[in-house]
């Protein structure tokens, strides 16, 4: 018989705890006049907090 896999077993399999943040950009094209939204997921590097990473990202 096959071993039942629990949710806890699945979490242990992943290994690293990655912190991810979602950034939503609002685009305003002049042609249509409609606002478009663009989403992107970023992984926060080790040793940085999400706030530090976001400030660094938006200062570019």
C-alpha positions in Angstrom: 0.0 0.0 0.0 1.1 3.5 -0.7 2.1 5.8 2.1 -0.4 8.7 2.6 1.3 12.1 2.2 0.2 14.8 4.6 0.4 18.5 4.1 3.2 18.7 6.6 5.2 16.3 4.6 4.8 18.5 1.5 6.1 21.5 3.5 9.2 19.7 4.7 10.0 18.6 1.2 10.4 22.3 0.0 13.4 23.0 2.2 13.8 26.8 2.0 11.3 29.4 3.3 11.3 32.0 0.5 9.7 35.4 1.1 7.9 36.7 -2.0 6.2 40.0 -2.6 3.8 40.9 -5.3 4.2 44.3 -7.0 1.3 45.8 -9.0 2.2 48.5 -11.5 -0.5 50.8 -13.0 0.0 51.7 -16.6 -1.9 54.6 -18.2 -1.6 54.4 -22.0 -2.6 57.7 -23.7 -4.2 55.9 -26.7 -7.1 54.2 -25.0 -7.4 56.1 -21.7 -7.9 52.9 -19.8 -5.7 52.0 -16.8 -4.0 48.6 -17.1 -2.5 46.7 -14.2 0.6 44.6 -14.4 1.6 42.1 -11.6 5.0 40.7 -10.9 6.3 38.5 -8.1 9.7 39.2 -6.6 11.7 36.9 -4.3 13.3 38.8 -1.4 17.0 37.9 -1.1 18.3 36.4 2.1 19.4 39.0 4.7 17.0 41.7 3.6 13.5 42.5 4.8 10.7 43.0 2.3 10.6 46.7 3.2 14.3 47.2 2.4 14.0 45.2 -0.8 10.9 47.2 -1.9 12.7 50.6 -1.3 15.7 49.4 -3.2 13.4 48.2 -6.1 11.5 51.5 -6.4 14.6 53.7 -6.1 15.8 52.4 -9.5 
